[in-house]
Every structure is written in structure tokens, then in C-alpha cells.
């Protein structure tokens, strides 16, 4: 099953040097989740051929404009394109009146606003494929990140065994759930002989604007992919602390202590045209670090 992240925007505050404002799409088994929606998100989705119509859940980390100013335009476009499917939006309190005041007519599809508590690590959403939790962050306004955890899938059938024992298609579902199979000559073939374990569940943590905080480590421990803001280099630590942001080195410290598998740096300050120094700084602490590159899918 696909588990793939596409970064639509990686810059902070304003676009610069070809970089755009915060937004990402996570595809988990053709379930598409939009994470933050900075200005220009619609265009970025079109540029990268992201299936915007497949998005039914939108997660907004906090109410700074560079993380949600693209939302109203996207909602209007859904209406103009005759969307009918319900849309669920998860965010800290205050987003609903900001959005609804922009509309003077019905959009033609239902929107459900789910107010979150940025101070709590709680389950926000669940379907058959994934669970989504909030990650409390420390910023100048109420803010949280998001943890996406794939559900454990049933074991896979061994194709050769299906042929060997001529297992009917209608028996496969029960076998995956743990049933044995009885052949035509009444032999009992054990479930464990017919199946192999599915791959381990995958996970992705999105930590948007936040000051350096080790309190998030228990929530993101061992994730396959961590996106963590790295607005500044460490020589601007004082500025990072003042604005409640993180340096590239600090993001790497979080990744290392949380024993994540891969770190993606993002939310870059417009003072940096060349991001190579931020990457180098992080890699001195955590080697498996990459830069957020817009439009190139990251497969987990």
C-alpha cells in the first residue's frame, strides 16, 4: 500500500527563491490528507498533479496565515467544481468564523470543522487505514503537529499456497483473519502455512512551527519520517528562541533522540537562498536528513 508524502510548500512567512508556503499532501493507500494550506496551495497541487478532489480531510496546525491563507480559495474551487463529498477540517479554535465570513452563498457540499486542543496529544481521526493524532507544539499561538500511523494490516496470502491447495477466492478473507483451510480430501492446512506477515506499519510526524522542545519526543519516537521545522541556522539561536522557532541543529537533535528513521527539514527563512548550510548543520547531528524539496514525492 502506498505511503507517500508530497511537499507543496517549504518556506516560512512568504515565498522566496522558488519556495512556497507550508502545505503537504500525504497519500496513504489512496487516502489523501492535506496538511496545512498556505497561499498558493491550489496551484502547487495542479503543478504536481495531486488529486485535490480525493482530499476529504484537511489538517491545519495553527492560525498563522502562511499555514492557512490558501484554504478559502481551495474551498471555493471545490464548490465551483461541484464537489458533493463532505470535507472535514481539523484545526485549533478560531478557523471556522474566519473561513465562513468569506462565503455569501452555499458551497454545495458539507464542511465539518473539528476544533482541536493544541495542548493535548489525542486521536483526531481514524479510518480503516490510519490513525491521526495531534502533537502539542510550543509557538506564539496555539499550535500542534500531526502524527499519522498506519494500521497494522492482515497477513498476506502466499500465492504459491493458493495454487497448491486450490483455495477458493471466497476463503481468502477468512484465512487472512486467522482461519485454517480444509482441503477437498479433508486435510487441515494451518493459517500460518498459508500466510506471511504484512510489512510493519509506517508512520509520519509533521512538526510545524515550534520552539525546541524535547517534550514531543515520546509522541514521535521511532517514526519512519519526521518533518520538523528548521527556520534558522544555529547561529541565529537567539532569534529562533525569541520567535519560538527551531534551528536546523535543534531539529536534528530531536530526530536523533527520538530515534526516527529519516528527518526532513522545512519551513525555511527567506534569508536563505542556499539551503545547503542548513542541511550540513543538521547532518553533523543526524546523518539521515534531507531538505524539503517541493514536488518530489518521499516514499515511506
Secondary structure by P-SEA (a helix, b strand, c coil): ccbbbbbccccccccccccccccbbbbcccbbbbcccccaaaaaaaaaccccccccbbbbcccccccccaaaaaaaaaaaacccbbbbbbbcccaaaaaaaaccccccbbbbbbbbcccccccccccccbbbbbbbbbcccccbbbbbbbccccccccaaaaaaacccccaaaaaaabbbbbccccccccccccccccccccbbbbbcccccccccccccccccbbbbbccccccaaaaaaaaccccaaaaaaaaaaacccbbbbcccccccccaaaaaaaaaacccccccccccccccc
